[in-house]
Amino acid sequence: MTERRISESPGCEFERRIQYERATDEPPSIATAMALAQYFDDDVEATSVRLYDYVDPDALDALFAETNRGASRTTGTVEFQVEDATVRVTPDRVEVSPNNG
């Protein structure tokens, strides 16, 4: 089991970037909400940014769910925009960074 870890770096031109490594049993939608709250410097339970306004959380979880044979999905990426940020979800992490341009 992977422990959750949030990394924050200034990135290019000192712009904020968040990298959230999710636990194997943590749904991607929860990890994404946590990463967005960190990016926007909000409490995850009181944030004004609602994930479902930008992407269907159930569909996001389904994309990274185990296969019918019980195997973990090790590839794939979902990328979408939330306000002034780009969110990139992979099987093991969520990255939030400023939009490029």
Buried (B, 14 or more C-beta within 10 A) or exposed (E): EEEEEBEEEEEEEEEBBBBBBBBEEBBBBBBBBBBBBBBBEEEEEEBEBEBEEBBEBEEBBEBBEEEEEEEEEEEEEBEBEBEEBBBBBBBBBBBBBBEEE
